[in-house]
Structure formats: C-alpha cells, structure tokens
Amino acid sequence: MIDDPSLPFTPLPDGFPRRVEGPIVWEGKDWKWVYVLSPTELNEIDDAVRYFKKLGKPMGYISRETFPLPSLSYVLLDLAKELYTGRGFFVIPSTG
C-alpha cells in the first residue's frame, strides 16, 4: 500500500476484494521475466515470413497453417499462459 498523504483516499466499491494475491501480484524487484529468442527461433520466424509471403495472401489470413512455427509455437503457448494466468506480461526484446 502506498502511504502518501498527497494522494486522495478513495474506498473500493462494494464487492471488490480487499487484497489481491497470486502470480499476478508483483513488485518492481520481481520483474525479471524476459524471454530472448534464440537464433534458431528467429530463423523459424524468418522461414514463416517467407512462407507466408509466397502464399500471396493478405495479413488477415495469418494462421498456424499459413505462418508455421513448428517449435516456437510451443514456446509461444507457454508465454500465453504466463500472460493470461501468471504475471500478465513478459518482454521479448528487440534484436535490432
């Protein structure tokens, strides 16, 4: 809880929990979750981009079939679980 007298106090509406617990609760010191794509994973993305471009379809047609990521798709599923049931975020840094 932030104890700052300059901030106005607003009570929570009825029905809101008084305390939130679980993996979604984190502090700045906990923020260490970064996923760095490996060279193999980056190559898999490049291959998928080339494959999709060869199909000549508009962006709205991207799917598992048209943008195949045979190994990386499993990693992305794990990241999605972290996003929706864990901390609620992760970072994939830009490679350049």
Protein Blocks (a to p, Z undefined) as FASTA:
>chain_A
ZZdfkbccddddehiafbdcdjklccfklmmcdcdddfklmmmmmmmmmmmmmnopafkl
gcfklmccfklmmmmmmmmmmmmmmnopacdddfZZ
